[in-house]
């Protein structure tokens, strides 16, 4: 008899074991097996591939409770003030995972179970490994029982096609495109809803589905793709559910195939709002698919990130990933990449770059809170060079604090979380006979630190350089007092700096050099630094929507920004500062050595719809994208905005039910934004 949500949670919470020697793998396998055997199964009319269940987030609540005991209660309280003002943060990241999708789809759940048995037989005398195999095997056996229950439910609801194929998959590997897609959704359900380890990509769909594609059945393929897109859209995954297309093989040849175009075509023709795509571009990527994708962007179907295959691979090899693993990288979440065999914990630590500059100016005193967060001054600020040295001094300290904070969480994994469903897809876990989390069995067990607000920090340094050290209009103390007052009685000066001073994103080589130096300093501080899992830290430069909360606790900055306003987004120019146009903006960002940002970086390009009209407009888009990648760019995504449409959509949302904008790393319906966010997009559209 299936159990309701309350009964499932009761069973799980009774097994949150706080004994120091308990085995989290066995405990979590007990819980997952119980959920698989006892959850309620329902079917909606629109379900085409799989069922719905009532156990979402049960395991998430369990491991969050454990984190409180094993991380927060043992946390160094001296780190809390800096976290509270968003000078830095550091957490666990169980939410940006990938699996070996090629194996999941080719083997299916049934084949993955049999592979566990093979490894168990191979290492039959190794008791330590047998612990992993036996626990993981019973979870997969429970998963197959669950699939049979789902098949029975589908029969009861008259969903015969679904039922027949589920029954087949409970005893076989996939053999048709329908079954391959069904397996993708089954696996996503198992890991996301039962295990509680958030799955943040469906893999390179054109590659993993291509072996099942029958070229003689194009019409049927389009129908399946349409149903697949709508079913994954109904997941309503946080920040959209991503997948990738393209990339290259180990010989550098494009992996774009006929199915790539069909997938992109389906995306363009369906009004989904919870799906996003990574197009992996190399110098050998076919021009026509890039043209098709940019044509989609121009029409408002812009949930597409264009990524440089060469730059991603270079960045992963630089942190010691094997070349083949780097070539077969995955992209999780918004635009974060990991080598084949890597757990991509891409959202661990964060550092506020403008805060580091604030502390350089104040001797570690936080302007908003008044607390001493940073360090005492190490250098006399008698020159711009010394200011940059002091900025680096404070930045290193904030990075150290962010990493210490993250380490507290990650060293507790052995008591907090196991991922048997996910682990069985990793050959390293099977070879080592250990779980990815509680046993740290990934081939690349890395962590991350993202530096936020690059353009805000760069523009602020440039303003101080000009106003204080070059023009000598103000002394440094005078200018710092103006910042502390939040520009009180100095509005003309603020507007002068904001609108007329040199800015990052305008292809100003002097300004760009400052940005380049900051990225190089960060790379030396972060990349390759050991973590607590036997891996290393990786640097990223994306901010997504964190820029709002990091700006709220930041005093006025020297670039003309007021206290509490958002900091700059990702590696983009401050909104409104890219006055020299998109090409100059792309040149500035491409000047950064993004081989030093393996955790990901991206530029946000806003274009007015009038700038991309017609064949010439589309060709200009294509040319600028290729130039950006040739200059060394990592990734880019676009908003094509129409000021009048956005203004009308704010006043009359019912007229624009499908109007989407690219928020930062995902798309949202314009109608769901706050008025503050809508106003920002309207301002960004004015060119």
C-alpha positions in Angstrom: 0.0 0.0 0.0 1.6 3.3 -1.1 2.3 5.8 1.7 1.6 9.5 1.9 4.2 12.2 2.1 4.0 12.4 5.9 4.7 8.7 6.3 7.7 8.8 3.9 9.2 11.7 5.8 8.6 10.0 9.1 10.6 6.9 8.0 13.4 9.1 6.7 13.7 11.4 9.7 13.8 8.4 12.1 17.0 7.3 10.3 18.9 10.6 10.6 21.6 8.8 12.6 24.0 11.1 14.6 26.2 8.4 16.0 29.8 9.1 15.0 30.4 5.7 13.5 27.2 5.2 11.5 27.5 4.5 7.8 25.7 7.2 5.8 25.8 5.0 2.7 23.8 2.2 4.3 21.4 4.6 6.0 20.7 6.5 2.8 20.3 3.3 0.8 17.7 2.2 3.5 15.8 5.4 3.0 16.0 5.4 -0.8 14.9 1.8 -1.0 11.9 2.5 1.2 10.9 5.5 -0.8 11.1 3.5 -4.1 9.0 0.7 -2.7 6.4 2.8 -0.9 6.0 6.2 -2.7 2.7 7.1 -4.2 2.6 7.0 -8.0 0.3 9.3 -10.0 -0.1 10.1 -13.7 -1.3 13.3 -15.3 -3.0 13.4 -18.7 -0.1 15.2 -20.3 2.5 12.6 -19.0 4.0 10.9 -22.1 7.1 9.1 -20.8 6.9 8.6 -17.0 5.0 9.0 -13.8 4.9 11.5 -10.9 5.9 10.7 -7.3 5.4 12.2 -3.9 8.9 12.1 -2.4 10.6 15.2 -3.8 13.1 16.7 -1.3 12.7 14.1 1.4 16.5 13.2 1.2 17.3 16.9 0.8 15.7 17.6 4.2 17.6 14.7 5.7 21.1 15.9 4.6 20.3 19.6 5.5 19.6 18.4 9.0 22.9 16.5 9.1 24.8 19.5 7.8 23.6 21.5 10.8 25.2 19.0 13.1 28.4 18.2 11.3 29.1 21.5 9.7 27.3 24.5 11.2 27.6 23.4 14.8 31.3 23.0 14.4 31.8 26.1 12.3 34.5 28.6 13.1 32.3 31.5 14.4 35.0 34.0 13.5 34.0 33.5 9.9 30.4 34.5 10.4 30.6 38.3 10.3 32.3 38.2 6.8 29.6 35.8 5.5 26.8 38.0 6.9 28.0 41.0 5.0 28.7 38.9 1.8 32.4 39.7 1.8 32.7 35.9 1.2 30.6 32.8 1.6 31.4 29.1 1.4 29.0 26.1 1.4 28.6 22.6 0.3 27.4 22.1 -3.3 25.4 18.9 -3.9 23.3 20.6 -6.6 25.4 20.9 -9.8 26.0 17.3 -10.9 26.3 15.4 -14.1 26.3 11.6 -14.7 27.9 9.5 -17.4 24.8 9.9 -19.7 26.3 7.8 -22.4 26.3 4.8 -20.0 22.9 5.7 -18.5 21.2 5.8 -21.9 23.0 2.8 -23.5 22.7 0.5 -20.5 19.5 1.7 -18.9 18.7 1.1 -15.2 18.7 -2.6 -15.9 22.1 -2.5 -17.4 23.5 -0.3 -14.7 22.3 -2.9 -12.1 24.1 -5.7 -14.0 27.3 -3.6 -14.2 27.3 -3.3 -10.4 27.0 -7.1 -10.2 30.0 -7.5 -12.5 32.1 -5.2 -10.4 31.0 -7.0 -7.2 32.1 -10.3 -8.7 35.4 -8.8 -9.9 36.2 -7.6 -6.3 34.4 -10.4 -4.4 37.1 -10.7 -1.7 37.3 -7.0 -1.0 35.0 -6.4 2.0 35.4 -2.6 1.8 34.2 -2.5 -1.8 31.5 -5.1 -1.2 29.9 -2.6 1.3 29.4 -0.2 -1.7 28.3 -2.8 -4.2 25.8 -4.5 -1.9 24.1 -1.3 -0.8 24.1 0.2 -4.3 22.8 -3.0 -5.8 19.7 -3.1 -3.5 18.9 0.5 -4.5 19.0 -0.4 -8.2 16.9 -3.5 -7.6 14.4 -1.3 -5.8 14.5 1.1 -8.7 13.6 -1.7 -11.1 10.7 -2.7 -8.8 9.6 0.9 -8.9 9.7 1.0 -12.7 7.4 -2.1 -12.7 5.0 -0.4 -10.3 5.1 2.6 -12.6 4.3 0.3 -15.6 1.3 -1.1 -13.7 0.0 2.4 -12.9 0.4 3.4 -16.6 -1.7 0.4 -17.6 -4.4 1.3 -15.1 -4.5 4.8 -16.5 -4.7 3.7 -20.1 -1.2 4.8 -21.0 -0.4 1.6 -22.8 2.7 2.8 -24.8 4.3 4.1 -21.6 3.4 0.9 -19.7 4.7 -1.5 -22.4 8.0 0.3 -22.6 8.4 0.7 -18.9 7.8 -3.1 -18.5 10.5 -3.7 -21.2 13.0 -1.3 -19.5 12.6 -3.1 -16.1 14.3 -6.1 -17.7 16.3 -4.7 -20.7 18.4 -1.9 -21.9 16.8 0.7 -24.2 16.5 -0.2 -27.9 14.4 2.6 -29.3 14.5 6.4 -29.3 11.3 6.4 -27.2 13.0 4.1 -24.6 16.1 6.2 -24.6 14.2 9.4 -23.8 12.1 7.5 -21.3 15.3 6.3 -19.6 16.6 9.8 -19.4 13.5 10.9 -17.5 13.4 7.8 -15.3 17.1 8.4 -14.3 16.4 12.1 -13.7 13.5 11.1 -11.4 15.6 8.6 -9.5 18.5 10.9 -8.8 16.7 14.2 -8.4 13.6 13.1 -6.4 14.6 9.9 -4.6 18.3 10.4 -3.9 18.1 14.1 -3.5 21.3 14.9 -5.4 20.3 17.7 -7.8 21.0 16.7 -11.4 21.9 19.8 -13.5 22.2 18.6 -17.0 20.6 16.0 -19.3 23.9 15.7 -21.2 24.8 16.1 -24.9 21.4 15.0 -26.2 22.4 14.9 -29.9 25.3 12.5 -29.0 23.5 10.2 -26.5 20.3 9.9 -28.5 21.9 9.6 -31.9 22.5 5.8 -31.8 18.7 5.3 -31.4 17.7 7.8 -34.2 16.1 6.2 -37.2 16.6 8.6 -40.2 13.7 7.1 -42.0 11.3 8.2 -39.2 11.9 12.0 -39.0 8.2 12.8 -38.4 8.1 10.4 -35.5 11.4 11.8 -34.2 10.0 15.3 -34.2 6.9 14.1 -32.3 9.1 12.4 -29.7 11.3 15.5 -29.3 8.3 17.7 -28.8 6.9 15.4 -26.1 10.3 15.0 -24.5 10.7 18.8 -24.3 7.4 19.4 -22.7 7.9 16.6 -20.2 11.2 18.0 -19.0 9.8 21.5 -19.1 7.2 20.3 -16.6 10.0 19.4 -14.2 10.0 23.2 -13.5 13.7 22.8 -12.4 15.3 25.6 -10.5 17.1 27.8 -13.0 15.8 25.6 -15.9 16.9 22.1 -17.0 19.9 22.2 -19.3 21.3 20.0 -22.0 24.1 20.5 -24.6 24.6 20.1 -28.3 27.8 19.7 -30.3 31.4 19.7 -29.1 34.3 17.9 -30.7 35.8 14.4 -30.6 39.4 13.7 -29.6 40.5 14.5 -33.2 38.9 18.0 -33.0 36.1 17.1 -35.4 32.6 18.5 -34.8 30.1 16.2 -33.2 27.1 18.0 -34.7 24.8 15.6 -36.4 21.4 15.5 -38.0 19.7 15.2 -34.7 21.4 18.4 -33.4 19.4 20.4 -36.0 16.2 18.6 -35.1 16.6 19.3 -31.4 17.3 22.9 -32.0 14.4 23.2 -34.4 12.1 21.7 -31.8 13.3 24.1 -29.2 12.6 27.0 -31.5 9.1 25.9 -32.3 7.9 25.1 -28.8 7.0 27.7 -26.2 8.8 26.0 -23.3 10.0 28.2 -20.5 12.0 25.9 -18.2 14.6 24.5 -20.7 18.0 25.9 -21.6 20.7 24.8 -24.0 24.5 24.9 -24.3 25.8 25.0 -27.8 29.4 23.8 -27.7 31.2 25.7 -30.6 34.6 25.0 -32.1 36.4 26.3 -35.2 35.0 23.2 -36.9 31.4 23.6 -35.8 29.1 23.9 -38.8 28.2 27.5 -39.7 24.6 26.6 -40.3 23.8 25.4 -36.8 25.3 28.6 -35.3 23.2 30.6 -37.7 20.1 28.6 -36.8 20.8 29.1 -33.0 21.4 32.8 -33.4 18.3 33.1 -35.5 16.5 31.5 -32.6 18.0 34.1 -30.2 16.9 36.9 -32.5 13.3 35.7 -32.4 13.3 35.7 -28.6 14.0 31.9 -28.1 17.2 32.8 -26.4 17.8 30.3 -23.7 21.0 29.3 -25.4 24.6 29.7 -24.1 27.3 29.7 -26.8 30.5 28.1 -25.4 34.0 27.9 -26.8 34.9 24.2 -27.0 38.6 25.1 -27.3 38.7 27.4 -24.3 36.8 25.0 -22.1 39.1 22.2 -22.9 42.2 24.4 -22.4 41.0 25.5 -19.0 40.4 21.9 -17.8 43.7 20.6 -19.1 45.4 23.5 -17.3 44.1 22.1 -13.9 45.5 18.7 -14.8 42.5 17.0 -16.4 43.5 14.3 -18.9 43.0 15.6 -22.5 40.4 13.0 -23.4 38.4 13.7 -20.2 38.6 17.4 -20.9 37.5 16.9 -24.5 34.4 14.9 -23.3 33.5 17.6 -20.7 30.0 18.3 -19.5 28.3 21.5 -18.8 26.1 21.8 -15.6 23.8 24.5 -14.4 24.3 27.8 -16.2 27.7 27.5 -17.9 30.0 25.5 -15.6 32.1 22.8 -17.1 33.8 19.7 -15.7 36.0 17.0 -17.1 34.6 13.5 -17.8 34.6 11.8 -14.4 34.5 15.0 -12.4 32.0 16.0 -9.7 31.4 19.6 -10.7 30.8 21.4 -7.4 30.6 24.7 -9.2 28.9 26.9 -6.5 30.9 26.4 -3.3 32.7 29.5 -2.3 32.1 33.1 -3.4 34.2 36.3 -2.9 33.0 39.9 -3.3 35.7 41.7 -5.3 34.4 45.3 -4.6 34.4 44.4 -0.9 38.1 43.6 -1.1 38.7 47.1 -2.6 36.5 48.6 0.1 38.6 47.0 2.8 41.7 48.1 1.0 40.5 51.7 1.4 39.2 51.4 4.9 41.8 49.1 6.6 39.3 46.2 6.8 36.3 48.2 8.1 33.0 47.3 6.5 31.3 50.6 5.4 27.7 49.2 5.9 28.1 47.2 9.1 30.9 49.2 10.7 32.6 45.9 11.7 36.2 45.0 11.2 36.0 42.2 8.6 39.1 42.6 6.5 42.7 43.1 7.5 44.7 46.1 8.7 46.4 47.9 5.9 49.7 46.4 4.9 50.7 49.1 2.4 50.7 52.9 2.5 48.2 54.0 -0.1 50.5 56.7 -1.6 50.4 55.4 -5.1 48.0 53.5 -7.4 50.4 50.6 -7.4 50.3 50.3 -3.6 46.5 50.5 -3.7 46.5 47.5 -6.1 48.9 45.6 -3.7 46.6 46.4 -0.8 43.6 45.2 -2.8 45.4 41.9 -3.5 46.3 41.7 0.2 42.6 42.0 1.2 41.4 39.8 -1.6 43.7 36.9 -0.6 42.3 37.1 2.9 38.7 37.0 1.7 39.5 34.0 -0.5 41.1 32.2 2.4 38.0 32.8 4.5 35.7 31.6 1.7 37.8 28.4 1.3 37.9 27.7 5.1 34.1 28.1 5.2 33.7 25.6 2.3 36.1 23.1 3.8 33.9 22.9 7.0 31.1 21.6 4.8 33.0 19.4 2.5 35.0 17.5 5.1 31.6 16.5 6.7 30.3 14.6 3.6 31.3 11.3 5.1 28.5 11.8 7.7 26.0 13.8 5.7 25.2 12.4 2.2 25.5 9.4 0.0 24.6 9.2 -3.7 24.3 5.5 -4.6 22.2 6.1 -7.7 24.6 8.7 -9.1 27.7 6.8 -8.0 26.8 3.7 -10.0 27.2 5.8 -13.2 30.8 6.7 -12.4 33.4 4.1 -13.4 35.8 5.6 -10.8 33.3 4.9 -8.0 32.8 1.3 -9.3 36.5 0.7 -9.5 37.2 2.2 -6.1 34.1 0.6 -4.6 33.1 3.8 -2.9 30.4 6.5 -3.0 31.0 9.8 -4.7 30.3 11.9 -1.7 30.8 10.0 1.6 33.8 8.1 0.2 35.1 10.9 -2.2 35.4 8.4 -5.1 35.2 10.7 -8.1 38.2 10.8 -10.5 38.3 14.6 -10.2 36.9 15.6 -6.8 37.1 19.4 -7.2 35.6 22.4 -5.5 35.1 26.0 -6.6 35.4 29.7 -5.8 33.6 32.3 -7.8 34.8 35.9 -7.7 31.9 38.4 -8.1 31.7 42.0 -9.4 34.7 42.2 -11.6 33.6 45.2 -13.6 32.5 47.0 -10.4 35.9 46.5 -8.9 37.8 47.4 -12.1 35.8 50.5 -12.8 36.3 51.6 -9.2 40.0 51.2 -9.4 40.1 53.1 -12.6 38.1 56.0 -11.1 40.4 56.2 -8.1 43.4 56.1 -10.4 42.2 59.0 -12.4 40.5 61.1 -9.7 43.1 60.7 -7.0 46.5 59.7 -8.4 46.4 61.2 -11.9 44.2 64.3 -11.8 44.7 64.8 -8.1 41.2 66.3 -7.9 40.7 64.8 -4.4 43.0 63.2 -1.8 42.3 59.5 -1.2 40.9 60.3 2.3 38.6 62.9 0.9 37.2 60.5 -1.7 36.8 57.6 0.8 34.8 59.9 3.0 32.5 60.7 0.0 32.0 57.0 -0.5 31.2 56.5 3.2 28.6 59.2 2.9 27.0 57.5 -0.1 27.8 60.4 -2.4 25.9 62.8 -0.1 26.0 66.3 -1.7 28.2 64.9 -4.5 25.7 63.8 -7.1 27.4 65.7 -9.9 30.7 63.9 -9.2 28.9 60.6 -9.0 27.3 61.1 -12.4 30.5 62.3 -13.9 32.3 59.2 -12.8 29.4 56.9 -13.8 28.9 58.3 -17.2 32.2 59.8 -18.4 35.1 57.9 -16.7 36.8 55.0 -18.4 35.0 51.7 -18.0 35.5 48.0 -18.5 33.7 46.8 -21.6 34.7 49.5 -23.9 37.9 47.9 -25.3 40.0 50.4 -23.4 43.4 48.6 -23.1 44.4 50.4 -20.0 41.2 49.4 -18.2 41.3 45.9 -19.6 44.8 45.5 -18.3 43.6 46.0 -14.7 40.9 43.4 -15.2 43.4 41.0 -16.6 45.7 41.5 -13.6 42.8 40.8 -11.2 42.0 37.5 -13.0 45.6 36.4 -13.0 45.9 37.2 -9.2 42.8 35.2 -8.5 44.0 32.3 -10.6 47.3 32.1 -8.6 45.3 32.2 -5.4 42.7 29.6 -6.3 43.4 27.2 -9.1 45.1 24.0 -8.0 44.7 24.8 -4.3 44.0 21.5 -2.4 40.5 20.9 -1.0 39.3 18.5 1.7 38.2 15.8 -0.7 41.5 15.0 -2.4 40.8 17.4 -5.2 41.5 21.0 -5.9 39.7 24.4 -6.1 38.8 26.0 -9.4 38.2 29.6 -10.2 35.0 31.0 -11.8 33.9 34.5 -12.6 30.2 34.3 -12.8 27.7 36.0 -10.4 24.3 35.0 -11.7 21.6 36.6 -9.5 23.9 36.7 -6.4 24.9 40.2 -7.5 21.8 41.5 -5.9 22.5 40.2 -2.4 26.2 40.9 -2.6 25.4 44.5 -3.6 22.8 45.0 -0.8 25.5 44.8 1.8 28.1 46.8 -0.1 28.8 50.5 0.5 29.0 53.0 -2.3 31.7 52.1 -4.8 34.1 54.4 -6.6 32.6 53.7 -10.0 29.5 55.8 -9.2 27.4 53.0 -7.8 25.3 53.8 -4.7 25.2 51.9 -1.5 23.0 48.8 -1.7 22.8 48.7 -5.5 23.7 45.5 -7.4 27.2 44.8 -8.4 28.2 44.0 -12.0 27.0 40.7 -13.5 29.3 37.8 -14.5 32.3 39.1 -16.4 30.2 41.7 -18.2 30.5 45.4 -18.1 28.4 47.3 -15.6 25.0 47.7 -17.1 25.0 50.9 -19.1 28.8 51.2 -19.2 29.2 49.3 -22.5 28.7 52.6 -24.4 31.1 51.6 -27.3 28.8 48.8 -28.4 28.7 45.0 -28.3 31.9 44.5 -30.3 34.0 46.6 -27.8 32.3 44.8 -25.0 33.2 41.4 -26.4 36.8 42.5 -27.0 37.3 43.6 -23.4 36.0 40.3 -22.0 37.9 38.2 -24.5 41.1 39.9 -23.3 40.8 38.1 -20.0 42.8 34.8 -19.9 39.8 32.6 -19.4 41.9 29.5 -19.5 42.4 30.5 -15.8 38.6 30.2 -15.1 37.8 26.5 -15.5 34.8 26.9 -13.2 33.2 29.1 -15.9 32.7 32.6 -17.0 30.4 34.4 -19.4 29.5 37.7 -20.9 25.9 39.0 -21.1 25.2 40.9 -24.4 22.1 43.1 -24.7 21.1 44.1 -28.2 18.2 46.2 -29.4 16.0 44.3 -31.8 16.6 46.9 -34.5 20.3 46.1 -34.5 19.9 42.5 -35.6 17.1 42.8 -38.2 17.4 41.2 -41.6 20.1 39.0 -43.1 22.8 41.7 -42.4 21.8 41.8 -38.7 22.1 38.0 -38.4 25.4 37.9 -40.2 26.7 40.6 -37.9 25.7 38.4 -34.9 27.5 35.4 -36.4 30.7 37.4 -37.1 30.8 38.9 -33.6 30.4 35.5 -32.0 33.2 34.0 -34.1 35.5 36.9 -33.4 34.8 36.7 -29.7 35.9 33.0 -29.6 38.9 33.7 -31.9 40.1 36.3 -29.4 39.8 33.8 -26.5 36.2 34.3 -25.2 34.8 31.5 -23.0 31.0 31.8 -23.3 28.3 34.3 -24.2 24.5 34.6 -24.2 22.3 37.3 -25.6 19.2 39.3 -24.9 17.5 40.9 -27.9 15.3 43.5 -26.4 12.7 46.0 -27.6 12.1 48.9 -25.2 8.5 49.5 -26.3 7.6 45.8 -26.0 9.1 45.6 -22.5 7.4 48.8 -21.3 4.0 47.5 -22.6 4.6 44.0 -21.1 5.2 45.6 -17.7 1.8 47.4 -17.9 -0.1 44.7 -19.7 1.4 41.3 -18.8 -1.6 39.4 -20.1 -0.7 40.4 -23.7 2.8 38.8 -23.4 2.3 35.4 -21.7 5.4 33.8 -23.4 7.8 36.8 -23.3 11.1 35.6 -21.9 14.3 37.3 -21.0 17.7 35.9 -20.2 18.1 36.7 -16.5 21.7 35.7 -15.8 22.2 32.0 -16.4 18.6 31.0 -17.2 15.5 32.3 -18.8 12.4 33.6 -17.0 9.0 34.8 -18.1 9.1 38.6 -18.1 5.8 38.7 -16.2 7.4 36.8 -13.2 10.1 39.4 -12.5 9.9 42.0 -9.8 9.2 45.6 -10.9 12.8 46.4 -10.0 14.1 43.7 -12.3 11.7 44.7 -15.1 12.9 48.3 -14.9 16.5 47.1 -15.1 15.7 45.2 -18.3 13.9 48.2 -19.8 16.9 50.4 -19.0 19.3 47.8 -20.5 17.2 47.8 -23.7 17.7 51.6 -24.3 20.5 52.0 -26.9 
